[in-house]
């Protein structure tokens, strides 16, 4: 009996020792990360800030490390993981947008005369004439290609107008929570059912000595009717010039500063009416190759406002297809393209309700993740890209979304779209010379007083972790906050 008891006791203490050793190893593996977290808690720059972290092993639904993980914070562009993940899962990696070139009236193939209107029927494609899909060796614009296709089909004259139809999406391009200081700039270009040329134009400035007024050398592309009031002066070392203006209004004023002694310094603004600009561009391309259009270009929206719209039977000449969704998501996350993210959100709404609406899109995406088992308490979505400061989310929610995406059949497309630490996108200068370099992938986010990162990294054991870090209302500079968060990123990668 003594022998049996002795063996039992030895076995018990042996198991206890093993458990203690495992616990000790786990404690050591997370000690550096916990140490960085503890140091940030004491950091004076975060005295008035709200910040949070959540780290999970993608194989387990529990946190490895967390702090304030249920606190609602402004996510900035980390919101794009919510939108792009949902878009890939709902639409599929191989999905393509369609833009239809249609006509009403009659087309006489012998005379080549179309007695009716030509329609560019938008399907929500954000890539038409986009710089991100433009082959630099290709000298033809997409409207020039369309013009040649129409000519090949025998069209010699259009006795009518070119009409841009963006009605697949709501006419209100800008989300209600975007601010006045953003919407006139390229990053504040809203999603249009017929987006064209990234919905932006470029002002080319010439600046002189500090304190002097600048001049505008040229504006490309040439947007008909655009009126620019230039209040930009020379000064500083960065681009601090901002364009102010609203959708469908051609009046724009630019103020702020650009560096002195520059020629053709670029500042980008949002095109007031992308659908009209697309129609005008096709009209111009047709006239260049000798196809006359008798009436001025217009849009369905403008015709409805003037009570001149009447529904007509349309026939399709041809369909233009976008690149596949995996390629669109790649650029959305790599370059943090607000416009693309907004298109994905509105198209999800269109897919589910037959109308692309921002508010419906946010509801659908929120419920999509909720139905996947994500805790969406504390999550309030007001756009698809993260530009609205009314967006709030928890790091727990973001981390759960990242974890669930690893089980999605479109995960590779999602994972490959995220910038790589030390290599690409907004993470190109981060974590260099550490085990996070060329390992950690994440979507960054930054707007005034809000910074964050959300993504994946393999730890020293080769296990895939997912994480979210968010910080709002810090007292330090954005660059200093970036460096503080970088320490957390490195510590996550160094965990075992």
N, C-alpha and C positions, 0 to 999 in steps of 0.2 A: 504493500500500500504506500509505503514511504517512497518507493522507487517511482511508482506511477505518478504520485503527487509531485515529486521532484521534476519529472519529465514534463508534466503539464505546466508547472511554474516556469521552467526554462523556456518552453515553447511560447508561453504568454509573453514573457519578457523579450524573447527574440522578436516576436511580431511587433511588440511595442517599440523596440529599437529600430526596426525597419521603417515603421510608420513615422517615427521621429526623424529618421534620416531623410525620408521622402519630403516630409514637411520642411525640414531644414534646407534641403536643396531647392524646393519651391520658393522658400523665403529668400534664399540667396539670389535666385534667378529674378525675383521681382524687387529686390532691395534697392537696386540702382534706380529703377523706374519710380519706386515709392519715394526714394530720396529726392529725386528731381521734383516730384509732386509736392513734397513737404516744403522744399525750398521755395517753390512758386507761391505756396500759401503765405509765406513770410515776406514775399517780395513787395516792397513799397510801391512799385509801379502798378501793382494789382490791388492796392488798398481799396480803391473805389470800384474795382472791376467785378464783373461776373464772368467766371470761367469754368470750364468743365472738361473732363476726359472720360472716355470709356474704351476699354480694350477687351476684346474677346478672342478666343480661339475659334476659328470658323467651324470646328467640329463639335463645339460645345456651346450650349445656350446659357452661359454664365460668364460674368466679368472676371478677367484676370486682374485688372486694376480699374478703379473708377474714382471719380471725385465729382460731386454735383451732377451725376449722370442723368438725373431727372429734371434738371433745371432748364427752362425754356430760354433759348438764346437766339440771337440773330445769326443765321448761318452763312450769309453772303453767298458766294458762288458754290459752296459745298452743296447747296440746294440742287445743283445739277445732277448729283448722283441719284436723287429721288426721282427726277424727271426722266433722265436717260435710262435708268434701270427699268422703270415702268414701261417706257416706250419700247425698249428691246423685248421685254417679256410679252407685252400686249400685241405688238405689230410684227415682231420677228426680225432677225438680222438681215434677211433678204428682201424686206419690204422696199418698194419704190413708190415715190410720189408720181402723179400723172398731171401733166399740163396739156390740155386739148386745144388744138387750133381748129375752130369750127366756123360755120357760116350759116346765115339764113338767106332767104330770098332764092334766087335762081342763079345757076352757074352754067353759062353756055360754053362748052368745051371747044366749040369751033371758033367762035369769035374771041374767046378768052376773057369775056366780061362777066364779072360777078355783080349781079344787080341785087345788092344786099350788103349786109355788114359782115365783117370778119371779126371773130371773137377769140381772145386769148382767155380761155376758161381755166382759171387757176385751180390747182388741187392742193394748195398748201405747201408746195415745194419751196424750201428756203435756199436752194442751190442754183437757181437760174442766174447765170452770169456771175456767180460767186467767185471771188478771188481764190477761195480755198479749193476749188475744183477746176480752175482755169489752167489749161496747158499753155505754158509760156511760149511754146513753139507755134501755137494755134493763133493766127492773126485775125480770125473771123469771130465776131461776137455771135451770141446765140440767135439774136434777131436777124443777123445777116444770113445765118444758116437756114433759119426758117424761111426767109425771103427766097432763097435759092430753091428750097423744097417746093414752095408755092409756085414759083416760076416753072419748075419741072412738071408740075401738075397742069400747066397750061394757062395759068392766070396772067393776064396782060393788063387788066384794069379792074379796080374795085369801085363800083358806083355806090358808095356808102362810106362807112367809117370803120376804123379799127376800134374795137371796144374791149377794154380790160375788165374782166369779170373776176372779182375777188370775193364773191358772195359765199364761198365755201366757209369763210370765217366771218365773224362779226366785223362791222365797219370800225368799231373802236379798237384801234391797234395797240394802244398803250394801257397797260394794267392800271387800275384805279389808284394803287398805292405808290406808283412811281412819282418821283418829285420833278418839279419844273426844271431844276438845274441839270437833269439827266436827259430828258426826252428829246432835246434838240441835237444831242451828240450821237455819234455812231453807235456807242454802247447802249443808247436809249432808243434805238430804232425798234419800233414795235412790229409784231408779226402781222403780215398782210396775206390774205388768201392768194394774192399774186405778187409775192415778193420778187424783187429784181435788183441785181447789182448790189446785193447785201443791204439794200435800202439805204445806201450812203453815198455821199459825194465827198470830194476832197478840196479844201481850200489851200492854195499854195501861197504862203506869205513871204514877203521880203521885209527884213528888219534891219534897222540901223543901230545907232548908238543907244545906250541905256536911257530910257525915259522918252524916247521919240516914238512917234506914231508909226505903225507898220502900214504896208500896202499889200494888196492882194494881186499877185501876178496873173493867176488863172484859176478857174474852177472846173474840175473834171469829175464825172462827166458833165456835159452841159445840160442842166435841168431847166427846161423852158419856164420862164416866169419867176424864177427864184430871185428874191431880192435880199442882198446881204448888206447890213450896216456894220461897218468895221470899227470897233472901239478897242482894238488890241494894240498894246504898246510893247516896246522892247524892254526886257528886264528878267533877271533870274537865270537859272540854269536849266529849267524844266519847262515842259508844256503845261502852262496854266491858263490856256485859252479855252473858253467854253462857249458853245453855240446854244442859243436860246430860241425856241420856237415850238409850235404845236403841229400835230398832224393836220394835213389838208390846208395848211396856211403857208403861203410862199414867203412870208416875211420872216427873216431871220436876222438876229443881231449877235455879234461875237464880241466878247470882252474878256479881259485878262491880260496875261503877258506870255511872250515867247522869248527864247534866248536872243540876245543881240547879234547883229552881223550875220544873219542867216539869209540864204536865198532859196526859195521854193520849200520853205519849212511847211510841213504838212499838218493840217488840222482837219479832222473828219466830222461831218455833220450828217444828220438823218434826212433822207428824202421825204418831202411832205406827203406825196401821193404816189407810192410805188407802182400801183396798177396803171395809173395814167402815164407814168414815165415809161413803163414797159410798152404800152400801146403806142406812144409817140416814137419810141425807139424802133419798133417794127415798121411803123409808117415811114420813117426816115430810111430804113434799110430797103424797103420796097421801092421807094422813089429813086434811090441811088442806082438800082438795076433796071429802071425804066418802067416800073409798075405804078401807075398813077392811082391815087386815092382821092376821091372827090370831096370827102367831108373830113372835118377835123377829128382827131382821136378823142375819145371820151371813155367813161367808165359806167358800169351799171349803177354804181352808187350815185354818180352825178346825174344820170338820167332819172333816177328815182327821186332825187331831191328836186329836180326841175319838173316833176310829174310828166316826163316824156318817155318813160319806159313802158314798153309793152312786150310781154313774153312772146317769143317767136320760136317756131320749130327749128332746131339747129341740127346740122349734119357735120360730121367730123372729117376734116381733111387728113389729119394725122395726130399722133400722140407723142409728146416728149416725156421721156422717163428720167427720173432723177438717178443719181448713184444709189447704191443700196444703203439701208439704214445703218449698218455697222460702220460704214465709212463716214456717214453724217455724224453719228455719235462720237466717232474718233475725234473729229475736228471740234465738235461741241465741247468736249472735256479737255482736250489738249490745249486749245486756244481760248477756252472759256467764252464761247460765243453766245451771248445772251439771246440774239435773234434766233439762232437755231433751237435753243432750248424752248423758247416761247412757241415756236412752230410745232415742236413735238407735243407740247402740252395741249395746244389748240387742236392738233390733229387727233389726239387721243379722244378729245371731246367730240370731234366730228365722227370718228369711228364708232363711238358708242351712241351718239344722239342725232347724227346726220347734220350737225351744225357745230362749227368750231368756236367755242366760247370759253374765255379765260376762267370765269367762275365755275362753270360746269367741269372744266378740265381739272381744276384744283380739287374739286369734290371727288371726281372719279379717281384721281391718282391717290388721294388720301385713303379712300375706301379700298382701293386695290391693295395697298400695303396692309391695311387693317385686316383684310380678309386673308392675307398671307401669314397672319399671326404677329405682325409688328405692333408694338405698343405705341399708339399714336396719341396718347394723352399728352398734352403740352405741345402738340404740333399744330401750327396754324399756317397754312400755305396760301400765299397771295399772288404768286407768279411761279413760273417754271424755272427761272434762271437765278434767282437770289438777289436781284437788284432792289426789290422792295424791302424797306426796313421793317415793314409789318410782318414779314416772315419770321416765325420762330419755330425752333425744333430742339429736341434734346439730343445729347450725344448718344444716349441709349437707343433712341429711335434710329439715328443714322447708322449706328453700328449693327443693329438688327437687320436693317435693309441690306447692308453690305454682306452680312452673313447669309441671308436668304438668297442673295444673288448668286452665291457660289453653287447653289443647287439648280440654278436656272440653266436651260439648254443654251441660252445666249450669253452665258457668263464670260466666255473667252473674248467676245466682242466688247463687253463691258470692261473687263479687266485690262485689255490692251488699249483702251481709250484713255486710261488714266496716266498722267505725266509720271515720269520716272525720276527719282531723286538723283541729282547730280548729272542728269542726262537731257531731260526734255521739258518743254513747257515752263510753267511757273515754278517747277521744282528743279530746274536746270542748275541752279547755284547752291542747292541745299545738300547738306549731309555729305559733302565731299570728303573722301579719305576715311569714311566710317563704314561699318557693315550695312548701313542703310543705303549707301550709294549703289545704284544699279540693282537695287533689291526692292526698296519701298516704292509703291505706286499710290498716288493720292490725288484727289481733287482739292485744290486750294480755294480759299475764299477770302476776298478782301473788299470791303467798302469802309467808309469813314468810321473809325472806332470799332470795327469788327473784323476779326481775323480767324481763320480756321483751316483745318486739314481733315480729310476723311478718306480712308483707303485701306490698303493692305500692305503687309510686310511679312517676310519669313523670319522667324526667330532663329537662334543658334541651333536649335534641334531640327530645323527645316520645316517646322509647323507654320501653316499660314494663319496669321492673325489679322483681324480687322479692327479698325480704330476710328475714333472721331475726337478731335480737339477743337474747342470753340472758346474764343475770348472776346468779350464786349467791354467797351468803356474803360479801357486801360489808360493810364496817365502817361505812358512812354510813347515814343514815336512808333509808327508802323514797322519800321525796320527793326527797332529794338524788340518789339513784340514778336516779330518773325523769328529772331534769334532765340528768344525764350522758348517758343514752341518747337524750334528745331532741336533743342536739347531733349525735349520729350520724345520727339520722333526717333532720335538716335537711341534713347534709352529703351524704347519699345523694341527696336530691332535687335538690341543687345541682350534682351531677355532670353531665358532658356526654358 
